[in-house]
Amino acid sequence: MMLIECPWCGPRPENEFNCGGTSHIQRPALDCSDAEWGDYLFGRANPCGVHAERWRHSYGCSHWFNLARDTRTHTVLAVYGICDPMPALAAATGDGA
């Protein structure tokens, strides 16, 4: 089980949280094509390596935050605010390829 560092409550077990999916996805313009809209809705990266995700502390403070983790080892590399950019440490690690 992963131990996740909630920015408000401190370290907590993974089962107190819910993953909300990939972070930093940009919604396309309203006049986008059907193909662009479909890609936005259904096309997600499944990286082997660093992945930025949104998490909610559902059984705690209920706050949302971003988390960068290595999908190969489940190592949490960074925890940061929901509106903050991905930290350079996590972004510099690459996609593990």
N, C-alpha and C positions, 0 to 999 in steps of 0.2 A: 504494500500500500504506500502511495506517495504521501509525503508530509508537505502540505502547502502552507506557505507563509502568507496569511491574510494581512494586508497592510493595517487593518484596524484591530484585529484580535490576536495576532501572532500566529505561531505554528499550530496547525490543526490537521487531523487526518483527512484524507481525500474524500471519504464518504460524507463529509459535511458540506461538500461543494457540488455544483453542477457546472459542466462545461457548456458554454454558450456558442461554441464554434470558433472559426478562424477570426482573428482580429485584423483590423486595418483594411477591410474590403471596401472599395469605393463603389457606390451605387452609380450606374450609368445615367446619362441624361434622359429626360422624359421622351425625347424624340429618337431614341436609339432603335436599332433594328431588332427584329425578333430573335436573331441569332445572338446579338449582344446581350439581350435580356435573358435569354435561356442560359447563356454562359454565366451570367451573374447569379442566377438562381441555383444552377445545378453544378457548375464547374468549380471544383475546389482542389487545391493542391493537397497532396498527401505525401509530404516530404519525409525522407529518411534523414533525420537530423533536426535542426532547430525549427520550431514551429511556434508562432505567436497565436495565443488563444485567449478568448474572453472567458472568465470564470465568475461565478456568483457564490458567495458564502451563504447558501440557502438555509443551513441549520445553525446560523450564527448571526452576524450583523446584517445580512441580506445585501451587502454592498457588492457591486460589480468591480472587477479589475482585470488587467491584462497579465498574462503569464507567458514567458518564453521558456520552452522546455525542449529537451532533446528527445525526439520520439523513439530513438533506439534504446535509451536507458531510463527514460522518464525522469531524468535529472532536471530539476527546476533551475534555470539559469538566471532568470530575473523576474521580479514581480513589480509592476508599475501601473500608474493610473490609467483609467479607461480612456482619457483624452490625450495621454502622453504618447510620443513616438516610441518605437521600439528602441531600447538602449543599444548603444554602439557595441557593447560587449556581446550581446546576443546576435545582433545583425552581422557582426564581423566573423562569427563562427561559421557562417555559410550554411548550405543546405545538406551538408554531410556527404555529398556525392564524391 
